[in-house]
């Protein structure tokens, strides 16, 4: 039979363990909320399931992006890989990742698979392979909008094929910064 002191000691130990667990879960909850807010408000993480951005992003990669990159007067630059919604008008709420090729005011043409910006050949060292000998355009990029394509041109469904052709600045979510896959973890090369 337990005496009164042993019962009191067990009760105090149980209460101490419960308070310890409550503290642990409280800090875990606070940590989870902070992590959620950081990834939601500052550094969103996107999943890229396809090969449309290969070699930069292998299929089934995760990409850490930065909303901070485009705060203030900063806007996407040619060569940036961006996270965006296709168009606020299409109702497509999926997020996409593609590379900015055309800036506001640019005229983009594709001749024999090669990209020309305002009549000059655009050097694209990130391309996975030589693009198919397509001819498309001209695409005249409106003010406040961007023309984006995937790095794996032969396997990318992008602005070349979309009805709306351009990404509005308000639909740009963040700049893609770090790619994480089973093959690599690396900074994204924007070749400015």
Secondary structure as UniProt FT lines:
FT   HELIX           4..41
FT   STRAND          45..48
FT   TURN            52..56
FT   TURN            59..60
FT   STRAND          61..66
FT   HELIX           68..70
FT   TURN            72..73
FT   TURN            78..79
FT   STRAND          81..87
FT   TURN            88..91
FT   STRAND          92..102
FT   TURN            104..105
FT   STRAND          107..111
FT   TURN            112..113
FT   STRAND          114..117
FT   TURN            118..119
FT   STRAND          120..121
FT   TURN            125..126
FT   STRAND          136..140
FT   TURN            143..144
FT   STRAND          145..149
FT   HELIX           153..155
FT   TURN            159..161
FT   STRAND          167..168
FT   HELIX           169..171
FT   STRAND          172..180
FT   STRAND          185..187
//
